[in-house]
C-alpha cells in the first residue's frame, strides 16, 4: 500500500512538470536581452529630462482609413497641403506595437485635434486645408479626420498603461482662416487687422499673425455672447443645451467674465478633466498677453486634479500638470526673460515649466563639452526649477539642423545627451526627408512618416537602432536630461551626470568618440574600484579597476549604468 502511494505521488509530480513545461512554451516570446539589468520601476518620471516625441497627427500613421475624408474636403491642394490620413488611432497602434517604448519615448506631443475649418485657403504657399490642426473652428469637438472622443480616450489610456504621458497641443491665440465655409467670428471676439510687425510688445500681441488669421481678443475682459454660427452648429449636433449648461457651471464656479479667452480656456481644460491629458504644449505664446497663460494653467491644473480624484487607479504619479510654451525665437541663453525690444516677459512665471529652446540647432556642431557644460550650467542656475525643450528639427522651423540628413548620428548624440528635455520630431530617428521637391514653405518639413524606409533600408535601420539605444538610456536615467554634468576626461571624452531627488539617486557615465575595440574610460572619483557597470550600448558588463572602466566593443560610444 505504501509502495502504491509512492508511485502515485511520483506520477503526479511528473505530470505537474509536464504541465509546467507546456505552460512555459505557451508564454509570449521574450525579446529583451537577458544579460541586460532591469531598470527599477521606481525610476521617477521627470519632465525636466523627458524624451518627448512630437508628431503631426495627420502625417504619422493612418489607423482608420474610413475617416480620411470629411466635410467634402476634396479640393486640389498644394503638395503636402491636404489631409493624408494620419489619426489618433494610428498613434495608439504604434504605442501598442512598442514603437515608442523601443525608442525610449516617455511623452508624446501631437498637433491639435480639435475641429478644423471645413474650407481651404491659399496663404501664397498653395491651397491648404487645416491638416496641421492650428486652424480651429470649434474647440469643443474633435475633427473627424483625426478621430473621435473615444479614440482620444483610448489613446490616453493606452499611453498611460505604457508609462507614456500625453501632451495636447493647444491654440488660444487665433481661430482658423475665413473661407466660404467658415465665417469670421464676431468682432467682439476677434480682430482681423493689423498684421503683426514683431518689433514691440504691442505689435506682437495686439495683431494678427498673418493675413486672414483672425486674432482672439485675449486681453479683453468684456463679456461676449457665443457666435450664432457656433450655437447653430451645436443645435444641429444635438448638444446645445449641454454645452450651455456646462458654461454656466464654469462661469458660476470661477467668477470670470464671459470674455473670449475664458470660453476657450474652459474648452481646453475640459480635455484634461475628461481624459487625463498630462500637459499642454502651447502654441504662439508670445502673441497672447501673458496673464492668459497663468489662467490657462490654473484651470488646467484644477481639471487635472479633478481627473486624478475621479480616477485614482489610473494616476501615474504626483507630477503636477505640465505646460511647455512655444515662444518663437526663445533661446536658453536668455534665461527666464524674453525680450520684445520694449518689454521683457518672464513666461516661466506665468504657468510654464518649460519653453521650447530655439538655440540648440545653432550649438549642435560645437564640441560636445561646450554644449553640455553650457546647458547644465544654465539649467542649474538661471533656470533652476524650470527647464527647456530642446529640438533640432521641427514642423515650422525652415532652418533645421542637418536638413539634408547627413549627420543623423551626430544629431542623436547632441539632442538626446544635451541637458534639458528632448523633442524628437517624427522621422528624426529614421532620417525622414525634409527636402521634398515641389513643396512650398513649411510643407517640406511635414511629409508622411517614412515607415517603409525603416523596414527596407539597412542604413535607416542602423540609424534607428542608434536613436533607440540613446533614447532608452535617456528614458531610464533622469540624470541625462535633469542631472548635473561633469567632464571626467578630455580624451577620450568621458562625462558623468548625477541626479538626486530626495531618496532617489541616479549616476551614469557616457563616453563619446571612443576608439573602436578596446577602450578605457576614466571614472575615478565618480565610480569606485570594484563597482560593477553595464554598457547598455554594446550590452557589455565591466568592473571598475584602477579608476578605469576597460572593455572592448565595436562602437565609439559607451553608455554606462550601475548594475542594480
N, C-alpha and C positions, 0 to 999 in steps of 0.2 A: 504493500500500500504506500509505504514511504517512497519506494523507488518510482512508483507511478506518479506520485505527486511531483517528484523532482523532474521527471520527463515532461510533464505538463507545463511546469514552470519554465523549463528551457525552451520549449516550443513557443511559449508566449513571448519570451524575450526576443527570440529570433524573429518572430512575426512583427514585433514592435520595431525592431531595427530596420526591417524591410520597408515598413510604413514610413519611417523617418527618412530613409533614403529616397523613397518615392516622392515625399513631400518636398525634399530638398531639390529634386530635379525640376519640380514644377514652379520653383521660385523664379522671379524675373532675373534676367542676366544682369550681373553687377559689372558695370563698365569702369568703375573707379579704380585707379591704380592701388593695389593692395599694400604697396610699400609706403604710400603717402600718409603721413599722420593726419588724423581727423582734426579739423578746426573745431574748437569747443563751441557749442551752441550759445554759450554765454557771451560770445563776442558781441559787443553792442553796436547798434547802427548809429552812425554819427553823420549828420548832414554835412558837417564841415569837411568830411572826407569822402562823401558819397561818389559813386560811379554811376552817373545819370545818362541814360540813353535817350536821345532826342530824335523823334521821327515825325515826318509828315504823315498824318493818319491816312490820307488818300494815296500815299506813294509807297507804303511799306509792304502790306500783304493783303490780298483780296480773299477774305474769309467767307463772303456771301455774294455770289455773282448776281443774285436776284435783286440787290439793292443798288445796282450800278447806275441806273438812270431814274431820276425823279424830277418832277416839276417841268417836264419837257425841256430839260437842259440838253438840247441836241444840236444847237447851232455850232458851226465850224469855229474852232478857236486857233489861236497861235500855237506853235509847237510847245507841248508840255504845259498848256494853259487851260485844259479842261479836266474834268474828273476822270480818274483812271482806275477806280475800283477798290482802293485800299479802305479798310474799315476797322472798327473796334474788334469785330470777331476775328479778323486776321491777326491782330496783335495778341489776342487771347490764345490763338492756335500756337503762336510762336513761344509764348510762355509755357504752354503745355508741352511743347516739343523739347523744352530745355534750352532753347537758343540763348535766352538772356542769362540763364544760370551758367552756361558754359562760357559766356563772355564776361562773367563777373559783374553783371549789372545788378544794382540793388535799388534802383529807382528808374521809372520810365516817365518821360515827359512827351506827351503827344499834342499836336497842334489842335486848336479849338474845334469842338464838335457840335456847338450849338447851331441852330438852323441858320443857313446862309441865305443871302439874297437869291431869288429864283432866276433872275435875269443875268445877262452877261454885259460886259463893258470893255472898252479899249482905253487903256491908260497910256497909249502911244507905244505899248510893248506887244500889241497883239490882242485880239479878242480873248477875254478871260472870264471864267466862272470862279466862284468862291471856293475852289477846291482846297485852298490852303487854310480856310477856317477863320480868317481875320475879318470877314465881311458879314457881321451879324445882321439878321433880320428879326429874329425872335430869340431872346436869351432864355426863355422858359422851355424851349423844346429842342430836341436833338435833330440834326439834319439826317433824314433817312439815308442819304448816301453814306454816312458814317456809321449808322446803326441805330438801334433802339435803346430805350432806357434799360431794358432787360439785358441787352448786350453790354452796356456800361457797367451794370451791376455785376454781371458775370466776370467782366474783365478785372474789376477791382478785387473781387473775392479771390479770383484765381491768382492774381498778383500777390495778394497778401498771404495766401497759402504757400507761396513760393518765396516768401521773405522779401518781396519787391514792393516798394512804395510807389504811389501814383501821384504824379504832378499834372494838374489840369492847366492848360494854357488859357488865360482869360484876358478879355479886352474890355476896358471901361471907357477908353478914350473916344471911340467913334462907332458909328453904325456902318453898314455896308454902303457902297455907292448907290446912287439913284439910277434906276433903269426903268424901262417901260413897264416892268412887272413889279417894281419896288419903289413906291413913292417916298419922297423925302419925309422925315419925321417933322412934326410941328416946330415952328420957330421958337417955342418955349422950351423945346428940348435940345435943339442943335443950332449951330452956326454953320453957314456954308461958305463964309469968307471972313477974313483974308486968309491967304495961304501963308503958312509959317515961313519965317526968314531965318530962324535959328541963330540970331545974334544977341538976343536978350531973353530974360525970363519970360517977359510978356509976349514977345513974338515967337515963342516956342510953345507956350501953353494955351494962349487965347487965340487959336487959329486952327486951320485945317492942315493936316499933314501934307496933302496933295489936293489937286483939284478933284471935285466930286467925291469927297470922303467926309461927309457931314460930321462935325466935331460935337460930341456931347458937352453940354454946358455944365461941366463938373464943378465949377466954382460957385454955381448958383445955389441959393438956399430958398428960392421961390417955389412954392407948391405948384405942381402942374397936373393936369389931367392926363390920363392914358390916351395915346393916339387912337383915333377912331378906327384906323386900319387894323391895329392890334386887337382892339376889342371885338371887331367883326370877325377876325381870324379865330380868336378864342371861342366865340359863339358858334362858329361853323364847326369847330372841333369838339364842341360839347363840354368845354371846361371853363367857361366864362365865370360862372358862379364860384367855383372852387378857387380860381386864381384871385378873384376879388376878395374872397373871404381870407385867404392867406395873407394878402397885402394888408388887409385891415388889422389882422393879428400882429403883423410885423411892426406896423407904424404905431399901434397901441402899446406894444412892448417897449419899443425903443424911444418913442417920443420924437423921432426925426421928422422934419417937414417932408412933405411929399415932393421933394426936389428930384431932378433926373437921376443924379448919382445914387441916391438911396434906393430907388427902384432896382437899379442894376446890381447894386451891392447885395440886395436881398436875393435876387435871382441867382447870382453866382454862389452865394453862401448855401443856397438850397442844395446844390450838388454835393457839398460837404456833409450837410445834415442827412441827406438821403442815402448816400453811397459810401461815406467814409473816405473821401478824397483826402490824401495826406498833405497836400500842399498846392500852391498856385505858382506857376511861372507867369509873371505879369508882363503884358505887352505894353510898349510905348509909355513907359513910366514917366519920363521927363516931360511929357506933353500934357500931364494932368497935375493940378495943384496937389502938393504932397499930403495935405491933410486927408484927402480922399483915400490914400493908401492906408493911413492909420485906421480909418473907419472900416475899410475892407478887411484889414487884418483882425480887428476887434470882432466883427460879425462872423468871419470865417472861423475864428478861434472858438467862439461860443457854439457855433454849429458843430465843430469837431468834438468838443467836449460832450455835446448833446448826443452825437452819434456814438461816442465811446460808452456813455451811460446806458444807451439802448442796446448796445452790442458788446457787453463785457467780455464775452468769449472770443471775440474777433479782434480785440485790441492787440497790436503788435508790441508796443512798448509805451513808455511815458513821454516820448518826444512830443513837444507842442506842435501846433500847426505851423507849417513852413511856407515862407514866401521868398522867392528869388525874383529879382526885377531886371528887366531889360532897360537900362538907362543907356541909350545908344551912345557909344563913344566913351563910356566909363573905363578908366584904367586903374589897376590895383595901386599904382604908384601915387594916385590921388588920395589914397586913404579913405576917409569917410566923407569927403566933400566932393560934390560935383559942381563945377564952375560954369555958370551960364554967361559969364562975362560981366554982368552987373549984379549978380547974386549967386551965393553958394548955398547948396542944399545938402543936408545930411539925410539921405534916404534910409540909412540904417536906423535912424531914429523915428522912422515912420512905418514900422511893421516889417521891414525887410531884414531877414537873417543874412541874406547874401545878394550880391549883384553879379550879373554876367560881366566877366573881365575881357575887354577887347584887346588887351595888351600882349597876351601870351603869343599870339601868332607873330608878333614883331620880335619877341625874345627868343623864338624857338631855335634859331640857328646859332645862338650863343653857346659857349661851353656849358655843360650840364651844371657845374658847380655855381657858376654865375647865376643861372636861372633859379636853382633850388634854394641857394642861400638867400637870394633876394626875396623870394616868395615866403619862405619860412620866417624871415625877419619881420616882414610887414604884417603877416598874419598873426604873429605873436606879440605885436607892439601896437601899431596904429589900428589894426583891425581885430585886436584881441576880443574874443567872444563873438565875433562875426566871421564871415568868410566870403570867398568869391567862387564863381563857377567858371572854370577855365574852358576854353574851346580853341580849336584850330580851324575848323570849318563850320559853316552854318548855312541856314536857309536864305539869309538876306545879306550876307557879307560878300560883296563882289570881289574881295581881295583875300581869299582864304590862304592859309599856309599850304604850300605844296599842291597848288591847284591841279597840276599835271600828274599827281600821284607818283612822283619819282622817289619819294622818301617815306614810304609807309612805316618802316621800322623805326626810323628816327621820330616820326610823328607819334607813334605809340609810346616810345620811351619818354618823350617830353610831356605829352598830355597826361599819361597815366602815372607818372612818377613825380610830377610837379606838385608841391603842397597846394591845398585847396581842393574843392570838389572838381570833378572832371565831367565834361559834357562830350559824350561820344555821339557824333552826328551820324545818323543811319548811313551805313556804307563806308564809314571811315575804316572799319575793320576788314573790309573786302575791296578797298580801293575803287569804290563806285565812281564812275566817270563824272567829272564836274565840268567838262568842256564839250557839251552836246552841240554839234554843228546845226545851225538853223534856228537856234533859240535866241530870244531877245531878253536882255535883263537877267533877273534872278532865276528865271525858269531853268537855266543851265545847271543850277545847283540842286534841282528838285526832280531828277529822273526817278523812275521806279526802281525799287531795291533790286540789286543785281544777284538774285538768288542763284541763277544759272552758273555764274562765274564761280561761286563757292563750290559747286558740285563738279565742275569740269576743268578748271584751270589750276594746274599744280602750284604756280606762283601765288595765286589767290588763296589757296588752301594753306600755304606756308605763312602768308601774311596774317590770315585769320587766326592761325594757331598761336602766333606771337601775341596778338591782341588778347586772345583768350587767356594765355598764361599770365600776362601782366594784369589783366582785368581781375582775374580771380585772386591774385595776390593782393591787389588794392582792396577788393571787397572784404577779404578775410583779415586784413590788417589796417585798422583805423590809423595806425601810425603813419602810413604812407601819405594820406591826404591831410590828416589833422594833427600829426605829431610834429615834434621839433627835429630839425635837420642838423646833422653834424658830419663834416667830412672826416673820414678816418685815414684815408691815404690818397695821395695825388696821382700816383702812377704805380700799378693800375688803379683806376679811380674807384674808390670804395667809400660808401657813406652809410650812416645809420639814421634811423628815425625812431623816436620814442614818444609814445602817447600814454598819458596817465590820467585816469578819471576815477577818483576815489579808490576802490579796491581793484579796479581793472588796470593792468599794465601791459602794454604791447611794445615789443622791441624787435626790430628787423634790421638786416644789413643787406645792401644791394651793391653789386659790382657791375660796372659798365665798361665797354671797350676792353674787355679782358682777352688774354691770349687763348687761342683755341687749344684744347688739350689740357695739359697740366696748368693749374692756376693756383696762386697763393694770395689770399685776401687778408689784409691786416685788420684784425678785430680787437687787438689788445686794448684793455681799458673799457671795452664795451661788453665783450663776452669773455669770460674767464677760461683758462685751460681746463679741458675735460668737458666743456659744455657741448652737448650734442645738438647739432644743427641739421637742417634739411633744406637742400636747394630745390625749390619747387619747380624751377625751370627745367633742370635736367633730371629731376627725380633721383637725386643723389644724397646719401647720408654722409655726414662729415663730423669729425670731432675736432674741437679747437686744441691745438698743440703749439706751445711756444708763442702764443699770441696770434696765431695764424689759422685760417681755415684753408687747408690744402686738399685739393681733389682734382679729378680730371673730368672734363665734359667736352662735347663737340660744339659748345656755344660760347659766345663772347659776352654773356650776361649771366649773372647769378642772383637769385632771389632767396636769401637765407632767412629761415624762421627757426625758432626754438622748437625742438621736439618735445611735445607735451608728455 
